């Protein structure tokens, strides 16, 4: 499948909806090769903009979907093409439904032990036939080579085919990139989805999601942890995106004028 792309600042965004993303991912599962899926939002785009090495990691992923509503709007403004929002929570639910139907083995990696246990229980409640063969909460510190090797071996031993990675951005993207050649499963970075499924974070109302204010709802719940991130990234994202749109618009005018006077 050929997937059209757009670049928001320096980050690639694949213009696919949730159904097409699900088809791609389940096709990759059958290939039994390491694959990496990112769900990008303003935070990830700005982290990639500020750190080109992280930008290379994200742009090197097999699939980058538009998780945040502002990313959807940016793609439409820049390319004039319709792109659907693929929220990490919705993608997780869709993939679990496909995994239940296709009898695929699912794994969970990240969060606290209590969070992982709650996520597992929630998934099995909604998908009774789902096969969760591995669920692990790694320590919140850099792992030793021996610990990392043990984690990798455990994922392989559990025959995980679809691995949800909830380590947070940018840690989970680096982890997936470092393990893509060592695992034969499709890894999906889901960020705060584990906390949402575990009931630790409330999900924003639909009207706030559609208004692109899901970030504000999260900020209301975790002001101490998130205010610096949003203060640093949101205004700069709007400013830099405006500059990118202006360059693209001016470039289009120059090109049209050149053609007119040939």
Secondary structure, 3 states (H helix, E strand, C coil): CCCCEEEECCEEEECCCHHHHHHHHHHHHHHCCCEEEEEECHHHHHHHHHCHHHHHHHHCCCEEEECCHHHHHHHHHHHCCCCCCCCHHHHHHHHHHHHHHHCCEEEEEECCHHHHHHHHHHHHHHCCCCEEEEEECCCCCCCCHHHHHHHHHHHHHCCCCEEEEECCCCHHHHHHHHHCCCCCCEEEECCCHHHHHCCCCCCCCHHHHHCCCHHHHHHHHCHHHHHHHHHHHHHHHHHHHHHHHHHHHHHHHHHHHHHHCC
